[in-house]
Amino acid sequence: MPNARPVTEQRLDEVASYERTRRDTLLTAAMRSLGKSKYFASAYRRVGPRFDPWLMRVTHGRAISRVYGMPALILDTVGARSGLPRSSALLYLRDGDDFAVVGTNFGQLHHPAWTGNLLARPDAEVEVGPVRLRVRAELAGQEAWERLWPEFCAVYPGYAGYLERCGDRTPRLFLLHPVDE
């Protein structure tokens, strides 16, 4: 019997196929423009974290990738203090086989809870469109930050404004490494 490809490799191929369905739309341009506004960030941080994971799960990511036109995933972690499952919809970049995510928290002065969850328990899962993958999180170092931050700002210019509003806090950037099941 020939060697079968590892499940993780097959799923990464499915993710790549799904990613090719992403298209910029008029709403993409609007989100990129509005995202720079402090007022938009203030309003969206109250709605997006509750609405986006639901919308992404119901549409298997199509609403975010095809309507918003941005690469988004759902990150499933375990609460650092509560031990309860937590889901966060996040924009991401691909870095080879890894997924890079950044915790800007819409420019607030504190880190988002999901980053603390990953620091406490780095084993998590991501859902990219219809594909689920187990991942292990690694807090990125300065080299990765300097290399990836401009790419995050190119995907979503609102990140630059978030960084300005973060004060002395540097957002945590994580590399999510797929792990075999």
Buried (B, 14 or more C-beta within 10 A) or exposed (E): EEEEEEEBEEBBEBBEEBBEEBEEBEBBEEBBEBBBEBEBBEEBBEEBBEEBBEBBEEBBBBBBBBBBBBBBBBBBBBBBEEEEEBBBBBBBBBBEBBBBBBBBBBBBEEBBBBBBBBBEBBEBBBBBBEBEBBBBBBBBEEEBBEEBBEEBBEBBBBBBBBBEBBEEBEBBBBBBBBEEE
